[in-house]
Amino acid sequence: MDSAILSLLGAFLLSIIGLFVFIWSLRKGLLMENPKAAATIFARGEVGKADDPALGEQAQGRFPQAVSAAHGEGEGEAEDPQ
């Protein structure tokens, strides 16, 4: 047989074995993530706060107004959803 055919056959068999290992690990729960991990992206009260050090104080003061205008809340401070 040609070496290209052997390498393609080997790659196919390796992918099938990998697929079965992946399915087995899903059934055993080895790849389960902590559902609370997504909740730790933002600390309480952090949503909507500008933390870009490149922004000046004036730009950071305009950030809540820009967020509220983008969400259609009208003028004024953006409300904290928590």
Contacts in CASP RR format, 6 or more apart in sequence:
PFRMAT RR
TARGET T0000
AUTHOR 0000-0000-0000
METHOD contacts of the structure
MODEL  1
MDSAILSLLGAFLLSIIGLFVFIWSLRKGLLMENPKAAATIFARGEVGKA
DDPALGEQAQGRFPQAVSAAHGEGEGEAEDPQ
25 31 0 8 1.000
44 82 0 8 1.000
45 80 0 8 1.000
45 82 0 8 1.000
47 80 0 8 1.000
47 81 0 8 1.000
47 82 0 8 1.000
48 63 0 8 1.000
48 64 0 8 1.000
48 67 0 8 1.000
48 78 0 8 1.000
48 80 0 8 1.000
49 63 0 8 1.000
50 59 0 8 1.000
50 60 0 8 1.000
50 61 0 8 1.000
50 63 0 8 1.000
50 64 0 8 1.000
52 60 0 8 1.000
55 63 0 8 1.000
64 76 0 8 1.000
64 77 0 8 1.000
64 78 0 8 1.000
65 75 0 8 1.000
65 76 0 8 1.000
65 77 0 8 1.000
65 78 0 8 1.000
67 78 0 8 1.000
68 74 0 8 1.000
68 75 0 8 1.000
68 76 0 8 1.000
68 77 0 8 1.000
68 78 0 8 1.000
68 79 0 8 1.000
69 75 0 8 1.000
71 78 0 8 1.000
73 79 0 8 1.000
END
